[in-house]
Amino acid sequence: MTAQSRDLSKGGVFLYTDHAFETGSTLELVLMLPAELTGGEKQWVCCQGSVVRVEKEAGGGFGVAAKLESMQALPELTS
């Protein structure tokens, strides 16, 4: 599924999605970290985390706050 991030840090993420999650659920996310968080260049990462808060949005979607528990760099894709 897809989601759009609103806030991102090394410790957590807040994102918007159409999927309802339960607090405590585990997540696996593939994200592009901006250069400001990597200390150099943008980097694709695979993160594991857990949902700490879910907010029902007025438009029918959900805001999901998750704590990131681990992060692994992914190799760059070349075309």
N, C-alpha and C positions, 0 to 999 in steps of 0.2 A: 504494500500500500504506500501511498505517498502522503507527505505532510509538508508543511511550510514552517520553518523555524522563525521564532520571534526573537528569542534571546538564546545565546550560546556562550558557555564558558567551559573551562576544563573540568568543572565539577558537575555541570548540569545543563539542561536544555528545556526550553519551553517551546512547544510547537502546536500548530493547529492542524486538525485532521477531521475527517468525517467518521472515523471509527471510535466507538466508545471503549475506553479502557477501564479496568478496575484498578483502584489504588492497590499497590503491592505487586502488580503484574510486572513481569520481566519484558524487556525490550531489547532488540538488536537493531541498531541504526547504522546506516552508511551515510557519512556526512563529509562535506568538503569544508575543512577548517580554513578560515582566512589566515593570511600571513601574520596578522596581529596576534593570533593565538599560538602560532608555530615558531615565531621568532625568525622567520625567513620567508619561505614561499608557501603558497596554498598547498594543502595536503589532504588526500582522501584518507579517511579513517573508518574503521568498523568499531562501534562502541556497544558495550553491554551496559544496561542500566535497569532501574526499577522506577515505576510510576509512583510519585509521591502526592500528586494532586490532579484532579480532573475538574474542569469547569465547563458547564453546558453553555454554549454560545447562543446568542439570540437568533442567528441565522441557521441554526440547526446542527452546526458542527460542535467540536469539542476543543478546548484548550487543555493541553497535557503538560504537566511539569514532571520531569524525570531527573533522577540523580544518576550521573554517569559513574559506573563502578570500575570499568576497564576500557582501554582504548588501544587499538592496534593499527599502526600505519599500513596502508594498502599501497601496492605498487602503482605507479602512474600507468594509465592506459594510453597506448599510442595508436594512431590511426594509419 
